[in-house]
Amino acid sequence: MAATPKRLIPLAAMEKLMKQAGASRVSESAKEALKNVLEELASSVAANAVKFAQHAGRKTVKAGDITLAAKQ
């Protein structure tokens, strides 16, 4: 039996986002695809935010670090 990957972002949240964007129906594969894209993007932003905090001589990541990282 294969281990299921840990879900950081619930699929229900993906469906809600797509329905808010105008989708009337959302397939399971679309929810999974959006989840994967968003988790990859979030991981990249988080890693860059950590670098900004370290560069500023801090151990604490602040909202400004996230904002700067998201702009890259």
Secondary structure by P-SEA (a helix, b strand, c coil): ccccccccccaaaaaaaaaaaccccccaaaaaaaaaaaaaaaaaaaaaaaaaaaaaccccccaaaaaaaaac
